[in-house]
Amino acid sequence: MGVPLLDLKVHHEPLQREIMAALEQTFKSQAFILGSEVSKLEGRVAGYCQAKYGIGVTSGTDALLVALMAIGVGSGDEVITTPYSFFATAGAAVRLGAKPVFTDIDPITFNIDPAKLADTVTSKTKAIIPVHLYGQCADMAPIMDIAKQHNLSVIEDAAQAIGSEYHDGRRACSMGTIGCLSFFPSKNLGCLGDGGMAVTNDPDLAERMRVLRVHGSQPKYYHKVIGGNFRLDTIQAAVLNVKLNYLDGWTRRRQENANRYGTLFQQSDLVRKGRVQLPEAIYRFSGVKHHHIYNQFVLRVERRDDLMAYLLQKGIGAEIYYPVPFHLQECFRYLGYKEGDFPASEGAAKETLAIPIYPELTAEQQTEVVETIATFY
Ligand SMILES: *Cc1c(COP(=O)(O)O)cnc(C)c1O
């Protein structure tokens, strides 16, 4: 039968009429740049993230870029981040002339390890970019402590983590200086193409990012700073204003799917035999809240590459996020890192595998995924 890694067709089918109506309305208005759909979405998404201001931008990548521009990152600056993330996290800093400095991850959460962070701060450090990888918040309290101590900005890469909560209930994008979201179609809140948002509680930074988004123009055709064209399309904002109404339900279903995988894997013996290690939602307390939003459900497994080939051959979607940590990427060879520098990241790159977790995944499909993995072993 097979199970895809993500099924956008079943995801969008029930919303087709509502989305088409939103598109039609935008088409009728013939107003395609910024406007009320964008500002409405900015307010709603910022509120959803427990923050004050949202600036709709072209992508998650450009949210990171605009955020780093707004805090003044430039050549000579160092930006600390994880070596284990999607490329944009480090790429954005380098595009502004900064030097990326990597700190290894915690092997359980795959997020930057705050205990290792202090050692990498130098007099040139300007910012830290923690990533809330796979939908679980990085350990923000100690990160913010270190940032405060050294007067650094913290840019949260929350591309995979909209609505994810830290142990005290604070949401991704509300804890750092600026938070960055992506609306790429595979994220928990995805549009019909590329889109993103920078979120902040700081009114001055919000204003600066709004100006940077339109080539630094303020008023129109007068430029005190150099920005770019980083505007979120009105048509994407209109779609997102529809889809945001359903986000909580989708998140709940992802969490239910994660719980069901837990039960199925325990029943299968795969966990007890050490073949499969399940992802841990570390902020789950008193059984009340479940803060992981599971943009990805990532296992640590024995014989990863063989298992992946087997699953794909059986029609089960699986993907490696991410096979090469930043410090071993060809484009970063000039930084002088070598194999062995970040063992937790290198281990994760070699041993982990994402399996389907999307909201519409059925219990039968999950059983098929787990049974196919059991058959492999
Ligand atoms: C998706 C993603 C991005 C980039 O978002 P785009 O919208 O694709 O540009 C950045 N960081 C992380 C961790 C991501 O997962």
The ligand as an SDF file (V2000), in Angstrom:
LIG
                    3D

 15 15  0  0  0  0  0  0  0  0999 V2000
   12.6560   25.2760    6.5810 C   0  0  0  0  0  0  0  0  0  0  0  0
   13.7100   25.8080    7.4410 C   0  0  0  0  0  0  0  0  0  0  0  0
   14.3290   27.0470    7.1990 C   0  0  0  0  0  0  0  0  0  0  0  0
   14.1190   27.8340    5.9510 C   0  0  0  0  0  0  0  0  0  0  0  0
   12.8220   28.1150    5.6360 O   0  0  0  0  0  0  0  0  0  0  0  0
   12.4220   28.4030    4.1000 P   0  0  0  0  0  0  0  0  0  0  0  0
   11.0480   28.9530    4.2080 O   0  0  0  0  0  0  0  0  0  0  0  0
   12.4830   27.1140    3.3890 O   0  0  0  0  0  0  0  0  0  0  0  0
   13.3830   29.3870    3.5470 O   0  0  0  0  0  0  0  0  0  0  0  0
   15.2460   27.5160    8.1160 C   0  0  0  0  0  0  0  0  0  0  0  0
   15.5730   26.8100    9.2070 N   0  0  0  0  0  0  0  0  0  0  0  0
   15.0170   25.6130    9.4600 C   0  0  0  0  0  0  0  0  0  0  0  0
   15.4010   24.8900   10.7120 C   0  0  0  0  0  0  0  0  0  0  0  0
   14.0840   25.0590    8.5860 C   0  0  0  0  0  0  0  0  0  0  0  0
   13.5680   23.8640    8.8460 O   0  0  0  0  0  0  0  0  0  0  0  0
  1  2  1  0
  2  3  1  0
  2 14  2  0
  3  4  1  0
  3 10  2  0
  4  5  1  0
  5  6  1  0
  6  7  2  0
  6  8  1  0
  6  9  1  0
 10 11  1  0
 11 12  2  0
 12 13  1  0
 12 14  1  0
 14 15  1  0
M  END
$$$$
